[in-house]
Amino acid sequence: MKNIDVAFRHVRTFTMLVIMACALVTCFALYRSFSLVSKMQDKVYILANGKALEAYASDRKDNVAVEARDHVKTFHKLFFTLDPDEKAIRENVNKAFYLADESAKRIYDDLKENGYYAGIISGNVSQTLVVDSIRIDTDEYPYQFECFATQKITRTTSVAYRSLVTKGNLRNISRSDNNPHGFLVERWKTLENKNLRTENRK
């Protein structure tokens, strides 16, 4: 009987150790499974030209500065890229209006009233904009920005270059097809717009 009692205690101890080991292995397997699933959810596979490309998802806060700079750049290029075509001017400016508040509309109305767009059309003038740099302060909301750019104004006989410095705020709004970045330019104004140089066309 004594041997049976000792054997039973040994079997019970061994069984408890096996159960504890199984529980530890099960917990570890569940933890690893959930970790792998969460990592896989951050990955997106895109099929392009028969090749699978891997993309990674990230929070918007990781890309706020990049998206904000691109939003400001896109808005300025749309607003200041002008050709001697009333329809082209209207299309570009209307796209820019989706990216800004009434401050952009007010500047457009002032330019139109002063005959700026009429002069571009009648003088066969083309205007393009190159954004040199954009400063964004993402530490405080709404985000403040300053845009430094160069305007290239091509006339029949000459090409003029002007420096352009503007400032404003960025407010978060819902993303849409017309505003993919989900920002709105507010309180936009021009700080500087002066002649740099003029070159004769050959």
C-alpha positions as CSV (number, residue, x, y, z in Angstrom):
1,M,0.0,0.0,0.0
2,K,2.9,2.3,0.8
3,N,4.4,1.8,-2.7
4,I,1.0,2.4,-4.3
5,D,0.6,5.7,-2.4
6,V,4.1,6.9,-3.4
7,A,3.5,5.9,-7.0
8,F,0.2,7.8,-7.0
9,R,2.0,10.9,-5.7
10,H,4.6,10.6,-8.4
11,V,2.0,10.2,-11.1
12,R,0.0,13.2,-9.7
13,T,3.1,15.4,-9.6
14,F,4.1,14.3,-13.2
15,T,0.6,15.0,-14.4
16,M,0.5,18.5,-12.9
17,L,3.9,19.3,-14.5
18,V,2.6,18.1,-17.9
19,I,-0.5,20.2,-17.6
20,M,1.5,23.3,-16.6
21,A,3.9,22.8,-19.5
22,C,0.9,22.4,-21.9
23,A,-0.6,25.6,-20.5
24,L,2.6,27.5,-21.0
25,V,3.0,26.3,-24.5
26,T,-0.6,27.1,-25.4
27,C,-0.3,30.7,-23.9
28,F,3.0,31.3,-25.8
29,A,1.4,30.0,-29.1
30,L,-1.6,32.3,-28.6
31,Y,0.6,35.3,-27.9
32,R,2.8,34.6,-31.0
33,S,-0.3,34.1,-33.2
34,F,-1.9,37.4,-32.1
35,S,1.4,39.2,-32.7
36,L,1.8,37.8,-36.2
37,V,-1.9,38.6,-37.0
38,S,-1.4,42.2,-35.9
39,K,1.8,42.6,-37.9
40,M,0.1,41.1,-41.0
41,Q,-2.8,43.6,-40.7
42,D,-0.2,46.4,-41.1
43,K,0.9,45.0,-44.4
44,V,-0.9,45.4,-47.7
45,Y,0.0,43.5,-50.9
46,I,-0.5,45.3,-54.1
47,L,-0.5,43.5,-57.5
48,A,1.1,45.7,-60.1
49,N,2.1,44.4,-63.6
50,G,2.0,40.8,-62.3
51,K,4.3,41.6,-59.3
52,A,3.2,41.6,-55.7
53,L,4.4,44.7,-53.9
54,E,4.3,45.0,-50.2
55,A,3.1,48.2,-48.5
56,Y,2.9,49.1,-44.9
57,A,0.1,50.8,-43.1
58,S,0.9,53.6,-40.6
59,D,-0.9,56.1,-38.4
60,R,-1.6,59.5,-39.9
61,K,0.4,61.2,-37.1
62,D,3.6,59.6,-38.6
63,N,3.1,61.4,-41.9
64,V,1.4,64.7,-40.9
65,A,4.3,66.9,-41.9
66,V,4.8,65.1,-45.3
67,E,1.1,65.2,-46.2
68,A,0.8,68.8,-45.0
69,R,3.7,70.0,-47.2
70,D,2.3,68.2,-50.2
71,H,-1.1,69.8,-49.6
72,V,0.4,73.3,-49.4
73,K,2.5,72.6,-52.5
74,T,-0.5,71.2,-54.5
75,F,-2.6,74.2,-53.5
76,H,0.0,76.8,-54.6
77,K,0.7,75.0,-57.9
78,L,-3.0,74.9,-58.8
79,F,-3.6,78.5,-57.8
80,F,-0.6,80.0,-59.6
81,T,-0.2,77.7,-62.6
82,L,-1.9,79.9,-65.3
83,D,-2.1,79.7,-69.1
84,P,-3.7,82.1,-71.5
85,D,-6.9,80.1,-71.5
86,E,-9.9,81.2,-69.5
87,K,-11.2,77.6,-69.1
88,A,-7.8,76.2,-68.0
89,I,-7.5,79.0,-65.4
90,R,-11.0,78.4,-64.1
91,E,-10.4,74.6,-63.8
92,N,-7.1,75.0,-61.9
93,V,-8.5,77.7,-59.5
94,N,-11.7,75.7,-58.8
95,K,-9.5,72.7,-57.9
96,A,-7.5,75.0,-55.6
97,F,-10.7,76.2,-53.9
98,Y,-11.4,72.7,-52.6
99,L,-8.1,72.9,-50.7
100,A,-8.6,76.3,-49.0
101,D,-11.2,78.5,-47.2
102,E,-12.7,81.8,-48.4
103,S,-9.3,83.6,-48.0
104,A,-8.2,82.0,-51.4
105,K,-11.5,83.0,-53.0
106,R,-11.0,86.6,-51.7
107,I,-7.5,86.8,-53.2
108,Y,-8.8,85.4,-56.5
109,D,-11.7,87.9,-56.6
110,D,-9.2,90.8,-56.0
111,L,-6.9,89.6,-58.8
112,K,-9.8,89.2,-61.1
113,E,-11.2,92.6,-60.3
114,N,-7.8,94.2,-61.0
115,G,-7.7,92.5,-64.4
116,Y,-4.9,90.1,-63.6
117,Y,-6.4,87.1,-65.3
118,A,-7.6,89.2,-68.3
119,G,-4.1,90.5,-68.8
120,I,-2.7,86.9,-68.8
121,I,-5.2,85.9,-71.5
122,S,-4.9,89.0,-73.7
123,G,-1.1,89.0,-73.4
124,N,-0.6,85.3,-74.0
125,V,1.2,84.9,-70.8
126,S,2.0,81.6,-69.1
127,Q,2.8,81.3,-65.4
128,T,4.3,78.4,-63.5
129,L,5.3,78.0,-59.9
130,V,8.3,76.1,-58.4
131,V,8.0,75.6,-54.7
132,D,11.4,76.0,-53.1
133,S,10.6,75.0,-49.5
134,I,7.7,74.8,-47.1
135,R,8.0,75.2,-43.3
136,I,5.3,73.5,-41.2
137,D,4.9,73.8,-37.5
138,T,3.2,70.5,-36.4
139,D,3.7,71.1,-32.7
140,E,0.6,73.3,-32.4
141,Y,-2.8,72.9,-34.0
142,P,-4.0,74.4,-36.4
143,Y,-0.6,73.8,-38.1
144,Q,1.0,77.0,-39.3
145,F,3.0,77.1,-42.6
146,E,5.2,79.3,-44.7
147,C,5.7,78.6,-48.4
148,F,8.7,79.9,-50.3
149,A,8.3,79.7,-54.1
150,T,9.5,81.2,-57.4
151,Q,7.1,82.3,-60.1
152,K,8.1,82.0,-63.7
153,I,6.1,84.3,-66.0
154,T,6.7,83.7,-69.7
155,R,5.7,86.5,-72.0
156,T,6.1,86.9,-75.8
157,T,9.5,88.6,-75.5
158,S,10.7,88.0,-72.0
159,V,10.7,85.6,-69.0
160,A,10.3,87.2,-65.5
161,Y,11.1,85.5,-62.2
162,R,9.4,86.6,-59.0
163,S,9.8,85.4,-55.4
164,L,6.6,84.5,-53.6
165,V,6.3,84.0,-49.9
166,T,2.9,83.1,-48.3
167,K,1.7,81.9,-44.9
168,G,-1.5,80.4,-43.5
169,N,-2.9,77.7,-41.3
170,L,-3.9,74.1,-42.0
171,R,-7.0,72.5,-40.4
172,N,-8.0,68.9,-40.5
173,I,-11.1,67.9,-42.5
174,S,-12.5,64.8,-44.0
175,R,-10.6,63.3,-47.0
176,S,-12.4,63.2,-50.4
177,D,-11.6,62.8,-54.0
178,N,-11.2,66.6,-54.3
179,N,-9.1,66.9,-51.1
180,P,-7.2,63.6,-50.7
181,H,-4.9,65.0,-47.9
182,G,-7.8,66.0,-45.6
183,F,-6.4,69.5,-44.9
184,L,-7.9,73.0,-45.4
185,V,-5.7,76.1,-45.9
186,E,-7.0,78.9,-43.7
187,R,-6.1,82.6,-43.3
188,W,-3.9,82.4,-46.4
189,K,-2.1,85.6,-47.3
190,T,0.9,86.8,-49.3
191,L,3.9,88.1,-47.4
192,E,6.2,88.9,-50.4
193,N,5.9,88.9,-54.1
194,K,8.8,90.8,-55.7
195,N,10.7,90.8,-59.0
196,L,14.0,88.8,-59.0
197,R,15.1,89.1,-62.6
198,T,13.9,89.4,-66.2
199,E,15.5,87.6,-69.2
200,N,14.9,88.3,-72.9
201,R,13.6,85.4,-75.0
202,K,15.6,84.5,-78.1
